[in-house]
Amino acid sequence: MGEYSGVIRAGLIGNPNCGKTTLFNALTGANLKVANWPGVTVEKKEGRTTWQGQDFYLTDLPGVYSLASYTMEERVSKEFILSGEADVVVDVADASSLERNLYLTLQLLELGKPVVLALNMMDIVKERGMELDLPRLSELLGIPCIAISARERTGLNMLLYAMSRYEEYGNPAMPAKRERVSLRLRDRQDAGKQRNRLSEKWNPTFERGMKSASLAGVSYDWIEEIISQVVKETENHTLLMSGQMTESENHAALIPRQVTERENYALPMPGQVMEREDSTVSIPGRAMEETIRKRQDRTDRIDRYLTGKWLGLPIFLAIMGLVFFLTFAVGGWLKGYFETGLVLLSDKTGVVLEAWKVSPILQSLIVDGILSGVGGILTFLPNIFILFLALAYLEDSGYMSRAAFVMDDLMSRVGLSGKAFLPLLLGFGCSVPAVMASRTLENRKDRLRTILITPFMSCSARLPVYVLFSTMFFGKYAMAACYSMYLIGILAAGISAWILFRLDPHGTDYMLLIELPEYQSPDVRSIIMYVWEKVKDYLTKAGTVIFLASMVMWLLLNFGAEGYVSDMSRSFGAVIGKWITPVLEPAGLGYWQIIVALISGIAAKEVVVSSCGVLFGIPNITTAGGMEGFAHILEDMGFGMPNAYALMTFCLLYVPCTAAIAAIRRETGSGKVTAAIVLFQTAAAWVVSVIAYQALRLWGF
Amino acid sequence: MRLKEGRDHQVYEVLDLHLEPELERRMMALGLTAGTRIEIVNNQKKGAVIVKFRGARFAFGRRIADQIQVKEAAGWGNTAG
């Protein structure tokens, strides 16, 4: 506790897509720390903020619809709240679907912690011609209810103020508080005929609801009662009501519908079927109706194309193609500048070290080991940056979940849910977050199959290997050769998934269950935060795992049975490489240097490139000059186009990098399963690269 | 009838869910229980179904949509036009 004395610890919770992360970013800015919840791979974000001299320590809980402990996210959230790690819980609710969001709120109240309800997206409520009676809601729930806009960053001061005074509405006075709420309700009974009628009917339900509400017992009847008391119509709505609209047109403009219906006609008892008292209303003019309908149906209109029967798939493929183009064409352009810088740095360092008369071992360590290892990775930063930017845009705009829907039909043919498409798509960026994304799948078998095939999706770290070898051996077809790797990866994934699905005697079920949020123009701040996190993650990986791998490689190649060796062919690396050589002979990869480079690639795939540089003694291998020299050496060894293609194929499919293996181990929770997955992938790599090599040879290359 | 058999832009009322308890609890958290009005936005013949209920839009895989019993409800189909 000591560390937190005087600090208010708050947990942010809310439904997926409610703007919780945007709010978290708005509150904490860049002061955040990303880790995993202990024992599970659910991401845990923590940040700090100070408001009027009061420090807040915020934890961003995963997006959940309930606390029923059904998913890992729900369990983690519930345990966090019950553990007392938070003084106050901020429940972020999407006010435009308040009904559903209140379900979680009521469950939270049952846990007996101080809760603040932060209502986001109030502007949408207003657009729909509705208004929320926040004082009333606050009174009914017995907690502060504050309107915020996470995007516009409004209402944040109010929210922080409410958070800072959590002791006033918090436990253990909660049950008493509730009684007071009920009392206040009774007081209000004479506040008007309409109100009176509502309260009479409402009160017993509220009390019954409170009594019976165990976590699973929060009922929608109860929520509907609350909604009916707090949702009011605004002027827009009144205008609408005084017009000549037909019943169906009227409802077209009003969401949430159940709410409107009840507000307009009568307050229902639970389970009672509504009788319409008034089925025609009037209209002020066509124009008014049109404006409202336009705003409202924007998402539906966009969806008619993006999820349409005929256009859905082509649009999806076009978007993926665009992402690919941005990543590689624009990223490649930026990459040029990085390369120039790298060559400059490497040369300058060499000169400086020479001048300082540093020992040859150390010089070799710094220039060949450290600089070529870490520098080679930095050059791919632009690609990774742009890819994550595109993914963040797709995610934040709401398209990502549509992709799952569009792909459901196709994916289900190989026994996967459309939802499995998300991890696979992310796999093109990096296998680590992709494997982690597989936890959105509820069914364990579904998840395991997805994890198994996700590393087949060619991650961006493998691109350097393709670029290097395709540029050297495929001339103007280099781009096509690279692209074919992605196709082979997808095919390998599809075939593997299908075989596993067929082999499974129980024929497991796939189930798509995903929310399609309203489309929105992505929030710049959220995107920046997302990209920054991912880039930082990549860089720290480059700084640790990949750096270590460079060191190990340098040791393996510069030390042998006799100690420090100047001739690499007598090093430990060569011994291991020569030992494995016959195994990879059928794939045209029977060269010990290549094998050592592949082994080093287990640390991180892009290391294959820098290892080739070290192994073949070529500084700055990714530059035009470096590639030319490298190509000559390889050709002299009898390593040609078919070998290069087999190498690319092997790199695509074999053992994922150590970080990905670690992610798989955590996700599957089993070392045995992880080992099986890794073995399967290596076997697949061998089979496919042998086929590729032999086929190309037969073809006459 | 089953939700999967429904027409686009038609509103239905949920009669019964034949899902395993875990999934049914999840549906409850989303607000899909017997009596809920649900509108079909896009029912793809072989694939998933997009539905709207309680002001939110969801995509259900075929298997889920096959196990939700519904009946036609008089009401508004507001996604047309």
Chai-1 contact restraints between the chains, C-beta under 6 A:
chainA,res_idxA,chainB,res_idxB,connection_type,confidence,min_distance_angstrom,max_distance_angstrom,comment,restraint_id
A,Y65,B,A29,contact,1.0,0.0,6.0,A-B,restraint_1
A,Y65,B,L30,contact,1.0,0.0,6.0,A-B,restraint_2
A,S66,B,A29,contact,1.0,0.0,6.0,A-B,restraint_3
A,A68,B,R25,contact,1.0,0.0,6.0,A-B,restraint_4
A,Y70,B,E22,contact,1.0,0.0,6.0,A-B,restraint_5
A,Y70,B,R26,contact,1.0,0.0,6.0,A-B,restraint_6
A,S97,B,G55,contact,1.0,0.0,6.0,A-B,restraint_7
A,S97,B,A56,contact,1.0,0.0,6.0,A-B,restraint_8
A,E99,B,R54,contact,1.0,0.0,6.0,A-B,restraint_9
A,R100,B,G31,contact,1.0,0.0,6.0,A-B,restraint_10
A,R100,B,R54,contact,1.0,0.0,6.0,A-B,restraint_11
A,R100,B,A56,contact,1.0,0.0,6.0,A-B,restraint_12
A,Y103,B,A29,contact,1.0,0.0,6.0,A-B,restraint_13
A,Y220,B,G31,contact,1.0,0.0,6.0,A-B,restraint_14
A,S248,B,W76,contact,1.0,0.0,6.0,A-B,restraint_15
A,H251,B,W76,contact,1.0,0.0,6.0,A-B,restraint_16
A,A252,B,W76,contact,1.0,0.0,6.0,A-B,restraint_17
A,A252,B,N78,contact,1.0,0.0,6.0,A-B,restraint_18
A,I255,B,G55,contact,1.0,0.0,6.0,A-B,restraint_19
A,P256,B,G55,contact,1.0,0.0,6.0,A-B,restraint_20
A,D300,B,T79,contact,1.0,0.0,6.0,A-B,restraint_21
A,T307,B,N42,contact,1.0,0.0,6.0,A-B,restraint_22
A,F405,B,A48,contact,1.0,0.0,6.0,A-B,restraint_23
A,F405,B,A59,contact,1.0,0.0,6.0,A-B,restraint_24
A,D408,B,G47,contact,1.0,0.0,6.0,A-B,restraint_25
A,D408,B,A48,contact,1.0,0.0,6.0,A-B,restraint_26
A,D409,B,K46,contact,1.0,0.0,6.0,A-B,restraint_27
A,D409,B,G47,contact,1.0,0.0,6.0,A-B,restraint_28
A,D509,B,R63,contact,1.0,0.0,6.0,A-B,restraint_29
A,M511,B,G61,contact,1.0,0.0,6.0,A-B,restraint_30
A,M511,B,R63,contact,1.0,0.0,6.0,A-B,restraint_31
A,M511,B,I64,contact,1.0,0.0,6.0,A-B,restraint_32
A,L512,B,A48,contact,1.0,0.0,6.0,A-B,restraint_33
A,L512,B,A59,contact,1.0,0.0,6.0,A-B,restraint_34
A,L512,B,G61,contact,1.0,0.0,6.0,A-B,restraint_35
A,I514,B,A59,contact,1.0,0.0,6.0,A-B,restraint_36
A,E515,B,F58,contact,1.0,0.0,6.0,A-B,restraint_37
A,L516,B,R57,contact,1.0,0.0,6.0,A-B,restraint_38
A,L516,B,A59,contact,1.0,0.0,6.0,A-B,restraint_39
